[in-house]
């Protein structure tokens, strides 16, 4: 089974999380720790880049739902970008496009933050 990797890059507008591999019940805690660290640091403008993610389960999706209210209460948001059609279908099936802004390009997502 393929693992999961999380990388982070911060700039003045937003923090970008790069997801790679398989995000499932076994690896969702790594994403949760990554987002929690951003929240703890007061970084509420978050872009998640899915370019290298091969698989996401409901456990992975649940991580985003667990943080979004707190992040938006701090005038932040989570914007999603660079999804493969396969990953997008999972998000679309569960109604995420009505809850989150999804972009084709990372820089477009970053620029949506003021």
Secondary structure, DSSP 8 states (H G I E B T S, - for coil): ---EEEEEEE-SS-EEEEEEEEESTTTHHHHHHHHHHHHHTT--EEEEEEEEEEEE-HHHHHHHHHHHHHHHHTT-EEEEE---HHHHHHHHHTTGGGTS-EESSHHHHHHT--
